[in-house]
């Protein structure tokens, strides 16, 4: 029995590692929205058999990052603009609530962690490192959600934000957008450290709305505007 259990645990561990690797390829843009997850190619690239890749694709379908189409295979999910706007609207409420909760209960250690992340993002801006900035931006938002102390709210936020990561890095393509975003981070952090729950909520909600505006600006002007989806995507403009 122990041998069977060990084999199962090893298989689950391998599948989890492959899932993490695929997520990294998706978030980095190596597997862009609409790209097919070729099991043979990915298995060779990751040094595994096709089975773990197939299992990882199914797991990513449950998280909303991948769409599996019968007889065609697995594809990186493509969001419509309407779907993205709905997620931004929900995230505004959740992020605002988390910031307000944190403002009345922020510890010294949490404050130092958040300030360090903001300062690191400033360094990424100065060094012309948009990928590093994007990673720090994710950490800043996720830390606020985690520090807020509401696990259920955090889970909902992360589940929906994961889908936005398919396209959100485009929000920082425009010159100056990273500096704008980090200035907003600083104002939000200041309100949290001041213990002003009302202002923290307001700043967090405004930051989310500004992020939505940056994204809309990016898709409107990059590559001549947003591309148009296929009939299978209901002819919706995609992100």
Phi, psi and omega in degrees: 000319181296326179293318178296317180297318180296321179295319179295317180296322179294319179295318179295320180297317180296316179299320179295321179295319179294321178299316179298320179295318179294320177301318179298320179293323179289312183291332179282345182094356177297327171245093185283166177308132180093347182289141178277137177274093181284111186300317182296311181297314182292322178298317179294318181296322184266355178072035180229177175277175182289334183303307179299326178294317180296317179296319179295322179297320178294321178295319180290333175295322180292332179275350179094002181274338185231145174244128178257122181251125183305131178068005179239327179119192181258139182227146173297131186296143175245121180271147171276162178299320179300317179297317180297317180295324177294321179292318177301318181297315179295316182297329178300317180292314183293316181292322177296318179295319179296318180297319179295318178296317182292328183299332182261002183215017184289130179271166179297321180294318178296319179299316179296322180296313181294319179296322179295321179295317179297317180294323177295323177293324175299320178295322178295322178296312181298327181271003181063044184243081182296327179295317178296321178296315181300318179297317179294324178299318178298314181299315182302311181295316182292327178293319179298317178297317181293317182291341182294337175086010178246096186296323181294316179295320179298318181297317179296316180299312182295322181299317181280325180294328178304322179290323180294334181297343177300333185223353191293333181300337178294340180297340183255015178288323184289139179302129178092349184292326179294317180296320177300313182297319183286333173296322177293322177300317181295318179296320179295315180297320179300318180292325177294314181292335177280352180075020182266093184297319181296315180291322179299316177299315181298315181295320181294317179294320179293323178297319179294318178295323178293323177297321177297318180295320178297320179294315180297323177295319181296315183284340180282332187243347179274134178056033176078013177113174182294142179279163183259135183287173179278175178298327179294337178264018177063029177056026181274147173294137185250169181238000000 
